[in-house]
């Protein structure tokens, strides 16, 4: 089915979205940009460096002032359009901290946006004041990336890539950290948001139920990896083959990154250790 690119969709009063035309095995139909507000707007995740998407955002604003451009994190499918949108509207760039690495794993489209320069970095709990006494609140959720933020407003949580509506989140070292990701999931589990709006995929109507399931899934994956290592599957390739049978070949590098993130977390906890030749084994202290 065709995705509604460049068409503003009202999801509920004061919350609308635009879909960027950057579909991939990792982005689903593309990155979803959210417009929050009625008379004045905040734009969340302006998206990739695509002039036609920036044009669509400006057209959707329809003359309403944009008071902030908020970025959940700095992968290139999320933040690069912030600069062109700022140039067009004068709105400040706010949200996550800048972060640049030479490589971030299997996704060429997700390398960090090295030119991201926020006018204001938001710490956990800091707010952007909106019209009518409302505010957009930053919720720090490191794990997918160390600088990842979600944003809370009107009982909704805009989850970026921390929780997605169509797939599990890729956590790839060196910046992605499975231990941090699990702690951030537990942080969301303790909240009472009524709905999640992710950057990729449909809205999540029962967020707490989904988060509990995600935590259980990750713990099950951890046990599976420990079992495979204990049975002699010591390399990441062997673990991926055992843990993800029939996986789309395009997603194998990402699965390998997530396996590595689990292994590094297990190593910190003293459950596995690295042997020679990039192999892993159950910790001898166990």
C-alpha positions as CSV (number, residue, x, y, z in Angstrom):
1,X,0.0,0.0,0.0
2,X,1.2,3.5,-0.7
3,X,2.4,5.6,2.2
4,X,0.9,9.1,2.5
5,X,4.1,11.1,1.8
6,X,4.0,14.9,2.2
7,X,0.4,14.7,3.5
8,X,-0.3,16.2,6.9
9,X,-2.3,13.7,9.0
10,X,-4.1,14.9,12.1
11,X,-3.8,12.2,14.7
12,X,-5.7,14.0,17.4
13,X,-6.4,17.7,18.2
14,X,-3.0,19.5,18.2
15,X,-1.0,16.5,17.1
16,X,-0.3,15.8,13.4
17,X,2.4,14.0,11.4
18,X,4.2,14.0,8.1
19,X,6.0,11.0,6.6
20,X,9.4,11.5,4.9
21,X,10.0,9.5,1.8
22,X,13.0,7.5,3.1
23,X,11.6,3.9,3.4
24,X,14.1,1.1,4.1
25,X,14.3,-2.2,6.0
26,X,15.2,-0.2,9.0
27,X,12.8,2.8,8.7
28,X,9.6,1.0,7.6
29,X,7.8,3.5,5.3
30,X,10.0,6.4,6.5
31,X,10.7,8.8,9.3
32,X,7.6,10.4,10.8
33,X,7.8,14.1,11.7
34,X,5.3,15.3,14.3
35,X,3.8,18.8,14.5
36,X,2.5,19.7,17.9
37,X,0.2,22.6,18.6
38,X,-2.5,24.6,17.0
39,X,-1.7,28.3,16.8
40,X,2.0,27.8,17.3
41,X,4.0,24.6,16.6
42,X,6.8,22.4,17.8
43,X,8.3,20.1,15.2
44,X,9.6,16.8,16.5
45,X,12.2,14.9,14.4
46,X,12.4,17.0,11.2
47,X,13.9,14.0,9.4
48,X,16.6,13.4,6.8
49,X,18.2,16.0,4.5
50,X,15.5,16.0,1.9
51,X,14.4,19.4,0.6
52,X,11.0,18.1,-0.4
53,X,10.3,17.0,3.2
54,X,11.3,20.4,4.5
55,X,9.0,22.0,1.9
56,X,6.2,19.7,3.2
57,X,6.8,20.7,6.8
58,X,6.7,24.4,5.9
59,X,3.5,23.9,3.9
60,X,1.9,22.0,6.7
61,X,2.7,24.8,9.1
62,X,0.5,27.0,6.9
63,X,2.0,30.3,8.3
64,X,1.8,29.2,11.9
65,X,5.0,30.1,13.8
66,X,7.3,27.2,14.6
67,X,8.7,27.9,18.1
68,X,11.1,24.9,18.3
69,X,12.6,22.1,16.3
70,X,13.0,19.1,18.7
71,X,15.3,16.2,17.8
72,X,15.2,12.8,19.6
73,X,18.7,11.8,18.5
74,X,21.1,12.5,15.7
75,X,21.0,9.6,13.4
76,X,20.8,10.9,9.8
77,X,17.2,9.9,9.3
78,X,16.1,12.2,12.2
79,X,18.0,15.4,12.6
80,X,19.7,16.8,9.4
81,X,16.5,18.6,8.2
82,X,16.6,20.7,11.3
83,X,19.2,23.1,9.8
84,X,17.2,23.8,6.6
85,X,14.0,24.1,8.6
86,X,15.7,26.6,11.0
87,X,16.9,28.6,8.0
88,X,13.4,28.7,6.6
89,X,11.5,29.5,9.9
90,X,14.0,31.0,12.4
91,X,13.0,28.3,14.9
92,X,15.7,27.2,17.4
93,X,16.9,23.6,17.4
94,X,16.5,21.9,20.8
95,X,16.6,18.5,22.3
96,X,19.3,15.9,22.3
97,X,23.0,16.6,22.6
98,X,25.4,16.5,19.6
99,X,27.1,13.1,19.1
100,X,29.4,12.0,16.3
101,X,31.1,8.7,15.8
102,X,33.1,7.4,12.9
103,X,30.9,4.4,12.4
104,X,27.7,3.1,14.0
105,X,27.3,-0.3,12.5
106,X,25.4,-1.7,9.6
107,X,23.2,1.2,8.5
108,X,24.6,3.8,6.1
109,X,21.5,5.9,6.5
110,X,21.8,6.0,10.3
111,X,25.4,7.3,10.7
112,X,25.5,10.2,13.1
113,X,24.7,13.7,11.9
114,X,28.0,15.4,12.4
115,X,26.7,18.9,11.6
116,X,23.9,18.9,14.2
117,X,24.3,22.0,16.3
118,X,21.4,22.5,18.8
119,X,20.6,26.0,20.2
120,X,19.6,24.3,23.5
121,X,20.3,20.9,24.9
122,X,17.5,19.5,27.0
123,X,18.3,17.4,30.1
124,X,15.9,14.8,31.5
125,X,12.8,16.6,32.8
126,X,13.5,20.0,31.1
127,X,10.6,21.5,29.3
128,X,9.8,23.6,26.2
129,X,6.9,25.9,27.1
130,X,4.1,26.0,24.6
131,X,1.0,28.1,24.2
132,X,-1.9,27.8,26.7
133,X,0.3,26.7,29.6
134,X,1.3,23.4,27.9
135,X,4.9,22.1,27.7
136,X,6.9,19.5,25.9
137,X,9.0,17.6,28.4
138,X,12.3,15.8,27.6
139,X,12.5,12.2,28.9
140,X,16.1,10.9,28.7
141,X,16.1,7.3,27.2
142,X,19.7,6.3,26.4
143,X,20.3,2.9,24.8
144,X,19.6,3.0,21.1
145,X,22.0,6.0,21.2
146,X,23.6,7.6,24.2
147,X,21.9,10.9,23.4
148,X,18.4,9.6,22.8
149,X,15.4,11.6,24.2
150,X,11.7,11.0,24.1
151,X,9.3,13.9,24.4
152,X,6.1,14.0,26.5
153,X,3.1,16.2,25.8
154,X,-0.6,16.0,26.3
155,X,-0.4,12.5,27.7
156,X,1.4,11.3,24.6
157,X,5.1,10.2,24.4
158,X,7.0,10.8,21.2
159,X,9.4,7.9,21.4
160,X,11.8,8.4,18.4
161,X,13.6,5.1,17.9
162,X,13.5,4.0,21.5
163,X,10.1,2.2,21.0
164,X,8.9,1.7,17.5
165,X,5.5,0.7,16.2
166,X,6.6,-2.0,13.8
167,X,9.8,-3.6,14.9
168,X,12.2,-4.0,17.8
169,X,14.9,-1.3,18.2
170,X,18.4,-1.9,16.9
171,X,21.0,-1.4,19.7
172,X,24.5,-1.4,18.1
173,X,27.8,-0.7,20.0
174,X,30.0,1.3,20.4
175,X,27.3,4.0,21.2
176,X,24.3,1.7,21.6
177,X,24.2,0.1,25.0
178,X,21.9,-2.7,25.9
179,X,22.2,-2.2,29.7
180,X,21.2,1.5,29.2
181,X,18.4,0.5,26.8
182,X,16.9,-1.9,29.3
183,X,17.0,0.7,32.1
184,X,15.3,3.2,29.8
185,X,12.6,0.7,29.0
186,X,12.0,0.1,32.7
187,X,11.8,3.9,33.1
188,X,9.0,4.0,30.5
189,X,7.3,1.1,32.2
190,X,6.9,3.2,35.3
191,X,5.2,6.1,33.4
192,X,1.5,6.4,32.7
193,X,1.6,7.8,29.1
194,X,-1.7,7.0,27.3
195,X,-0.2,6.6,23.8
196,X,3.2,6.4,22.1
197,X,3.9,8.1,18.7
198,X,7.1,6.6,17.4
199,X,9.3,7.9,14.6
200,X,8.7,4.7,12.5
201,X,5.5,2.7,12.4
202,X,1.9,3.1,13.8
203,X,0.9,4.7,17.1
204,X,1.0,2.4,20.1
205,X,-2.4,2.4,21.9
206,X,-1.3,0.2,24.9
207,X,2.1,1.5,25.7
208,X,2.7,-0.1,29.1
209,X,1.6,-3.5,27.8
210,X,4.0,-3.2,24.8
211,X,6.9,-2.1,27.0
212,X,6.5,-5.0,29.4
213,X,6.5,-7.3,26.4
214,X,9.6,-5.7,25.0
215,X,11.4,-6.1,28.3
216,X,10.4,-9.8,28.4
217,X,11.5,-10.2,24.8
218,X,15.0,-8.8,25.5
219,X,15.4,-10.9,28.6
220,X,14.4,-14.0,26.6
221,X,17.0,-13.1,23.9
222,X,19.6,-12.7,26.6
223,X,18.9,-16.2,27.9
224,X,19.0,-17.6,24.3
225,X,22.4,-16.0,23.7
226,X,23.7,-17.4,27.0
227,X,22.4,-20.9,26.0
228,X,24.0,-20.7,22.5
229,X,27.3,-19.5,23.9
230,X,27.2,-22.4,26.4
231,X,26.5,-24.8,23.6
232,X,29.6,-23.6,21.8
233,X,28.3,-21.0,19.4
234,X,31.1,-18.6,20.3
235,X,31.1,-16.2,17.4
236,X,28.6,-13.5,16.7
237,X,27.8,-15.1,13.3
238,X,27.1,-18.4,14.9
239,X,24.9,-16.8,17.5
240,X,22.9,-14.9,14.9
241,X,22.4,-18.0,12.9
242,X,21.1,-19.8,15.9
243,X,19.0,-17.0,17.3
244,X,17.5,-15.6,14.1
245,X,16.7,-18.5,11.8
246,X,15.3,-17.3,8.4
247,X,16.2,-13.7,9.0
248,X,16.1,-11.3,6.0
249,X,19.8,-11.1,4.9
250,X,19.6,-7.3,4.8
251,X,19.0,-7.4,8.6
252,X,21.8,-9.8,9.6
253,X,24.3,-7.0,10.3
254,X,21.9,-5.3,12.6
255,X,21.1,-8.6,14.4
256,X,24.9,-9.0,14.8
257,X,25.1,-5.6,16.4
258,X,22.3,-6.3,18.8
259,X,24.0,-9.7,19.8
260,X,27.2,-7.8,20.4
261,X,25.3,-5.3,22.6
262,X,23.9,-8.2,24.6
263,X,27.3,-9.8,24.9
264,X,28.9,-6.6,26.1
265,X,26.2,-6.2,28.8
266,X,26.6,-9.8,29.8
267,X,30.4,-9.3,30.1
268,X,29.9,-6.3,32.4
269,X,27.8,-8.5,34.6
270,X,30.4,-11.3,34.7
271,X,28.4,-13.8,32.8
272,X,30.5,-14.2,29.6
273,X,34.0,-13.4,28.6
274,X,35.9,-12.9,25.4
275,X,38.2,-15.6,24.3
276,X,40.8,-15.5,21.5
277,X,39.8,-15.0,17.9
278,X,36.8,-12.8,18.6
279,X,34.9,-15.6,20.2
280,X,32.9,-15.6,23.4
281,X,32.5,-18.2,26.2
282,X,30.7,-18.6,29.5
283,X,32.7,-16.9,32.2
284,X,35.0,-19.3,33.9
285,X,34.1,-17.7,37.3
286,X,30.5,-19.0,36.8
